[in-house]
Amino acid sequence: MKNKFLLLLSTLLFSVLVSSGQEIDPKLTEVYAPVPPIVKPGKTNSDAPSDAIILFGGKNLDEWVSVNDSTKPALWTVKKNNVTVKKGTGNIQTKRKFTDYQLHIEWRIPENITGSGQARGNSGVFLASTGPGDEGYEIQVLDCYENTTYVNGQTGSIYKQSIPLANVCKKPGEWQSYDIVWTAPRFNEDGTVKNPGRITAIQNGVLVQNNTEVKGITVYRGKPYYKKHGAAPIKLQDHGDPSEPISYRNIWVRPL
């Protein structure tokens, strides 16, 4: 409260000086509180900063469970510091729940990928798994390197909602990354939307979603909708298409 009062007082004094034509002391526009916390960055963009929660560091899936039965462990395959979708075992989601956060995740489409359109290394990152029967809010993962599909369903899209600003997909076999800032929706007591969700996403160092407003929960048929929820897990998709399964690594999150 004291800091707010001092800032207001200095602002008023600054206005008076400007209007009177007097020389302005530069200290009047210097702010010293609140002091931001110190966060030690990783050595590379892939490395987690000091305040991050490691969701997958290459050794195990201890932070994850099966979506089909959250009392059971995630059954995807962990090998060589990667986790690979195990077809038929279903989606996996984090044990922890989050609201607003920064997420880093890397994935690799198999070099020997086959298929076309949506049936080519299909998976997805769901930024909030909103409950049984609901998918959540999906950022698409797909091989779109020289592979054509509907543009609101290609890599970098908010699936069936928002076209990415660019196609920056690498060749199959190369590791790719998402850095995502998720602002969760807020709801009124009666379940109506107070503030919609928002997504900023960078793929392979290139901005593909710029503070994009989310229209609601991802649906394959029909239109997206909102359903009141609070903090929620992050989910990864076992899509079930016939092509080779994709792999993930270096997954970390910073709650905001």
C-alpha positions as CSV (number, residue, x, y, z in Angstrom):
1,M,0.0,0.0,0.0
2,K,2.9,2.3,0.9
3,N,4.5,1.7,-2.5
4,K,1.3,2.5,-4.4
5,F,0.9,5.7,-2.4
6,L,4.5,6.8,-3.1
7,L,4.1,6.0,-6.8
8,L,0.9,8.0,-7.0
9,L,2.5,10.9,-5.2
10,S,5.5,10.9,-7.6
11,T,3.2,10.7,-10.6
12,L,1.2,13.8,-9.4
13,L,4.4,15.7,-8.7
14,F,5.7,14.7,-12.2
15,S,2.6,16.1,-13.8
16,V,2.8,19.4,-11.9
17,L,6.5,19.8,-13.0
18,V,5.7,19.0,-16.6
19,S,2.9,21.5,-16.8
20,S,5.0,24.2,-15.1
21,G,7.9,23.7,-17.5
22,Q,10.4,23.1,-14.7
23,E,13.4,20.7,-15.1
24,I,12.3,17.2,-14.1
25,D,14.4,15.1,-11.6
26,P,14.9,11.7,-13.3
27,K,14.5,10.0,-9.9
28,L,10.8,10.8,-10.1
29,T,10.3,8.1,-12.7
30,E,12.5,5.4,-11.0
31,V,10.7,2.6,-9.2
32,Y,12.5,0.3,-6.8
33,A,9.8,-2.0,-5.6
34,P,8.5,-4.7,-5.8
35,V,11.9,-6.4,-6.6
36,P,11.5,-9.2,-9.2
37,P,12.6,-12.7,-7.9
38,I,16.0,-14.0,-9.1
39,V,15.6,-16.9,-11.6
40,K,18.7,-18.6,-12.9
41,P,18.3,-19.5,-16.6
42,G,19.3,-22.7,-18.1
43,K,22.5,-23.0,-20.1
44,T,20.5,-23.4,-23.3
45,N,16.9,-22.7,-24.3
46,S,16.1,-26.4,-23.7
47,D,17.4,-26.4,-20.1
48,A,15.0,-25.7,-17.4
49,P,15.4,-22.5,-15.3
50,S,15.9,-22.7,-11.6
51,D,12.3,-22.2,-10.6
52,A,10.8,-24.7,-13.1
53,I,9.0,-28.0,-12.3
54,I,10.6,-30.8,-14.4
55,L,7.7,-32.9,-15.8
56,F,9.9,-35.2,-17.9
57,G,13.7,-35.1,-17.5
58,G,14.4,-38.3,-19.5
59,K,14.4,-41.0,-16.7
60,N,10.8,-41.8,-15.8
61,L,7.1,-40.8,-15.9
62,D,6.7,-40.2,-12.2
63,E,5.0,-36.9,-12.8
64,W,2.4,-38.5,-15.2
65,V,-0.7,-40.8,-15.0
66,S,-3.0,-42.5,-17.4
67,V,-6.0,-40.4,-18.5
68,N,-8.1,-43.5,-18.8
69,D,-7.5,-44.2,-15.1
70,S,-5.7,-41.5,-13.1
71,T,-4.9,-44.0,-10.3
72,K,-2.6,-45.9,-12.7
73,P,0.8,-44.9,-14.1
74,A,1.4,-43.6,-17.6
75,L,2.3,-46.5,-19.9
76,W,4.2,-44.7,-22.6
77,T,7.8,-46.0,-23.4
78,V,10.7,-44.3,-21.8
79,K,14.0,-44.9,-23.6
80,K,17.2,-43.0,-24.3
81,N,16.0,-39.9,-22.4
82,N,12.8,-39.7,-24.6
83,V,9.2,-40.8,-24.0
84,T,7.4,-42.3,-26.9
85,V,3.6,-42.7,-27.4
86,K,2.7,-46.4,-26.8
87,K,-0.2,-46.9,-29.2
88,G,-3.4,-48.0,-27.6
89,T,-2.5,-47.1,-24.0
90,G,-4.3,-43.7,-24.2
91,N,-3.5,-40.2,-23.3
92,I,-1.3,-39.3,-20.4
93,Q,-1.6,-36.2,-18.1
94,T,0.3,-34.6,-15.2
95,K,-0.4,-35.5,-11.6
96,R,-0.2,-31.9,-10.8
97,K,-2.7,-29.2,-11.7
98,F,-1.8,-25.8,-13.1
99,T,-3.6,-22.5,-13.8
100,D,-1.3,-20.0,-15.7
101,Y,2.1,-21.1,-16.7
102,Q,5.0,-21.1,-19.1
103,L,5.6,-24.6,-20.7
104,H,8.6,-25.9,-22.7
105,I,8.2,-29.2,-24.5
106,E,10.2,-30.8,-27.4
107,W,9.0,-33.5,-29.8
108,R,10.3,-35.6,-32.7
109,I,8.4,-37.0,-35.7
110,P,9.9,-40.4,-36.7
111,E,12.3,-40.1,-39.6
112,N,10.4,-43.1,-41.3
113,I,7.0,-41.5,-40.9
114,T,4.3,-42.6,-43.4
115,G,0.8,-41.4,-44.1
116,S,-0.6,-38.0,-45.1
117,G,-2.7,-35.2,-43.8
118,Q,-3.8,-35.7,-40.2
119,A,-2.6,-39.3,-40.2
120,R,1.1,-38.4,-40.1
121,G,2.6,-38.3,-36.6
122,N,-0.5,-36.8,-35.0
123,S,-0.4,-35.9,-31.3
124,G,-1.2,-32.8,-29.3
125,V,-0.4,-30.8,-26.2
126,F,-3.6,-30.1,-24.2
127,L,-2.9,-27.1,-21.9
128,A,-5.7,-28.0,-19.5
129,S,-7.3,-31.4,-19.3
130,T,-10.8,-30.2,-18.3
131,G,-12.4,-33.4,-17.2
132,P,-13.7,-36.8,-18.4
133,G,-15.1,-36.6,-21.9
134,D,-13.6,-33.2,-22.5
135,E,-10.3,-32.8,-24.4
136,G,-9.2,-29.5,-23.1
137,Y,-7.4,-26.8,-25.1
138,E,-5.1,-28.3,-27.8
139,I,-2.0,-27.0,-29.5
140,Q,-1.5,-29.4,-32.5
141,V,1.5,-31.6,-32.9
142,L,1.8,-33.1,-36.5
143,D,4.3,-33.5,-39.3
144,C,3.5,-30.5,-41.5
145,Y,6.9,-30.5,-43.3
146,E,5.8,-30.9,-47.0
147,N,2.5,-32.4,-45.7
148,T,-0.7,-30.5,-46.4
149,T,-3.8,-30.5,-44.2
150,Y,-6.5,-28.0,-43.1
151,V,-4.7,-25.0,-41.9
152,N,-6.6,-24.7,-38.5
153,G,-5.4,-28.2,-37.8
154,Q,-1.7,-28.0,-38.8
155,T,1.2,-27.8,-36.5
156,G,1.2,-24.6,-34.4
157,S,-2.6,-24.2,-34.6
158,I,-5.0,-24.1,-31.7
159,Y,-6.8,-27.1,-33.1
160,K,-9.9,-26.2,-35.1
161,Q,-9.7,-22.6,-33.9
162,S,-6.7,-20.5,-34.8
163,I,-4.3,-20.8,-37.8
164,P,-0.6,-20.5,-36.9
165,L,1.2,-17.4,-38.0
166,A,3.8,-19.5,-39.9
167,N,4.7,-23.1,-40.8
168,V,8.1,-23.7,-39.2
169,C,8.2,-27.5,-39.2
170,K,11.5,-29.3,-39.4
171,K,12.1,-32.5,-41.3
172,P,10.9,-35.7,-39.7
173,G,13.7,-37.1,-37.5
174,E,14.7,-33.7,-36.2
175,W,13.8,-32.4,-32.7
176,Q,11.3,-29.5,-32.5
177,S,10.1,-27.4,-29.6
178,Y,7.2,-25.4,-28.3
179,D,7.5,-22.6,-25.7
180,I,4.0,-21.7,-24.6
181,V,2.5,-19.2,-22.3
182,W,-1.0,-20.3,-21.2
183,T,-3.4,-17.9,-19.4
184,A,-6.3,-20.0,-18.2
185,P,-9.9,-18.8,-18.5
186,R,-11.7,-17.3,-15.6
187,F,-15.3,-17.9,-14.8
188,N,-18.1,-16.2,-13.0
189,E,-20.0,-17.9,-10.2
190,D,-22.8,-18.9,-12.6
191,G,-20.3,-20.6,-15.0
192,T,-20.2,-17.9,-17.6
193,V,-16.9,-16.8,-19.0
194,K,-15.3,-13.8,-17.2
195,N,-12.1,-13.9,-19.2
196,P,-11.4,-16.3,-22.0
197,G,-8.1,-18.3,-22.1
198,R,-5.2,-17.0,-24.1
199,I,-2.2,-18.7,-25.8
200,T,1.2,-17.4,-26.9
201,A,3.2,-20.1,-28.6
202,I,6.7,-20.1,-30.1
203,Q,7.7,-23.1,-32.3
204,N,11.3,-23.6,-33.1
205,G,12.1,-20.0,-32.1
206,V,9.3,-18.5,-34.2
207,L,6.1,-17.0,-33.0
208,V,3.1,-19.0,-34.2
209,Q,0.3,-17.8,-31.8
210,N,0.4,-14.2,-30.4
211,N,-1.7,-13.9,-27.3
212,T,-4.5,-15.6,-29.2
213,E,-7.9,-15.8,-27.5
214,V,-9.2,-19.3,-27.1
215,K,-12.8,-19.9,-28.2
216,G,-13.3,-22.9,-25.8
217,I,-12.6,-26.5,-25.3
218,T,-11.2,-28.3,-28.4
219,V,-13.8,-30.4,-30.3
220,Y,-13.4,-32.4,-33.5
221,R,-17.0,-31.9,-34.6
222,G,-19.0,-28.8,-34.0
223,K,-17.9,-25.6,-32.3
224,P,-15.7,-25.1,-29.2
225,Y,-17.4,-24.2,-25.9
226,Y,-16.4,-23.3,-22.4
227,K,-17.1,-25.3,-19.3
228,K,-16.3,-23.9,-15.8
229,H,-13.1,-25.4,-14.3
230,G,-10.2,-24.5,-12.1
231,A,-6.6,-25.6,-12.1
232,A,-6.1,-28.6,-14.4
233,P,-3.5,-31.1,-15.6
234,I,-1.5,-30.8,-18.8
235,K,-2.2,-33.7,-21.2
236,L,-0.4,-35.4,-24.1
237,Q,-2.3,-37.2,-26.8
238,D,-2.1,-40.8,-28.0
239,H,-4.0,-40.0,-31.2
240,G,-4.2,-43.5,-32.6
241,D,-3.4,-42.8,-36.2
242,P,-1.7,-45.6,-38.2
243,S,1.7,-43.8,-38.6
244,E,4.7,-44.3,-36.4
245,P,4.3,-42.8,-32.9
246,I,6.1,-39.6,-31.9
247,S,8.5,-38.9,-29.0
248,Y,8.8,-36.1,-26.4
249,R,11.6,-34.9,-24.2
250,N,12.7,-31.9,-22.0
251,I,9.3,-31.0,-20.6
252,W,9.2,-28.4,-17.9
253,V,6.7,-25.8,-16.6
254,R,6.9,-22.6,-14.7
255,P,3.7,-21.7,-12.8
256,L,2.9,-18.0,-13.2
